[in-house]
């Protein structure tokens, strides 16, 4: 669940944008060495996953991408604004 998209936590049907969001979460982890929802301690897995989902849906992208290159923030903004069936513009994002 660490790198999963916000939609994965809601059990929505996933698309390419969710895969790209997961890649973005991984990139943020590489740059910062940690994600804001790591080290959550709850009594059950379901409570832990609920808390992780809450953080992922409430944290701003600016805060999430703090200490990362601006390109990571731009990437995450692009990915989160994609439509479900939209083809990614790989020339733009990579």
C-alpha positions in Angstrom: 0.0 0.0 0.0 3.0 2.3 0.4 3.2 3.3 -3.3 -0.4 2.6 -4.3 -2.5 5.4 -5.9 -5.2 7.1 -4.0 -7.8 5.3 -6.2 -6.4 1.9 -5.2 -7.2 2.6 -1.5 -10.8 3.4 -2.6 -11.0 0.1 -4.5 -11.8 2.0 -7.7 -11.0 0.5 -11.1 -7.4 1.4 -11.9 -6.0 2.8 -15.0 -2.7 4.1 -16.4 -2.9 7.2 -14.3 -2.9 5.1 -11.2 0.2 3.2 -12.4 1.9 6.6 -13.0 0.8 7.9 -9.6 2.5 4.9 -8.1 5.7 5.6 -10.0 5.5 9.2 -8.7 5.1 8.0 -5.1 8.2 5.8 -5.7 10.2 8.7 -7.0 9.2 10.8 -4.0 10.4 8.0 -1.8 13.7 7.9 -3.6 14.3 11.6 -3.2 13.1 11.9 0.4 13.9 8.5 1.8 10.4 8.3 3.3 6.8 9.0 2.6 4.5 10.8 4.9 2.3 7.7 5.5 5.2 5.4 6.5 5.5 4.3 10.1 1.8 4.4 10.8 1.1 2.2 13.7 -2.5 1.0 14.1 -4.0 -2.0 15.9 -5.2 -3.6 12.6 -4.2 -3.6 9.0 -7.6 -2.2 8.0 -7.1 0.8 10.4 -3.6 1.3 9.1 -4.8 1.2 5.5 -7.6 3.7 6.3 -5.1 6.1 7.9 -2.7 5.8 5.0 -5.6 6.5 2.6 -6.6 9.5 4.7 -3.1 11.0 4.5 -2.9 10.3 0.8 -6.2 12.1 0.1 -5.6 15.1 2.3 -1.9 16.0 1.8 -1.2 18.6 -0.8 1.0 17.8 -3.7 3.3 20.7 -2.6 3.7 19.1 0.8 4.1 15.6 -0.6 6.8 16.7 -3.1 8.7 18.8 -0.5 12.4 18.5 -1.0 11.9 16.9 -4.4 12.9 18.5 -7.8 10.1 20.7 -9.2 9.8 18.2 -12.0 8.4 15.6 -9.6 5.7 18.1 -8.5 4.9 18.9 -12.1 4.7 15.2 -12.9 2.3 14.5 -10.0 0.1 17.4 -11.0 -0.1 16.1 -14.5 -0.8 12.6 -13.5 -3.5 13.5 -11.0 -5.3 15.6 -13.6 -5.4 12.8 -16.1 -8.8 11.4 -17.1 -9.5 7.7 -16.6 -9.0 6.6 -20.2 -6.5 9.3 -21.2 -3.4 8.1 -22.9 -0.3 9.5 -21.1 1.8 12.0 -23.0 5.1 10.2 -22.5 7.0 12.9 -24.3 5.9 15.3 -21.7 6.3 13.2 -18.5 9.5 11.4 -19.3 
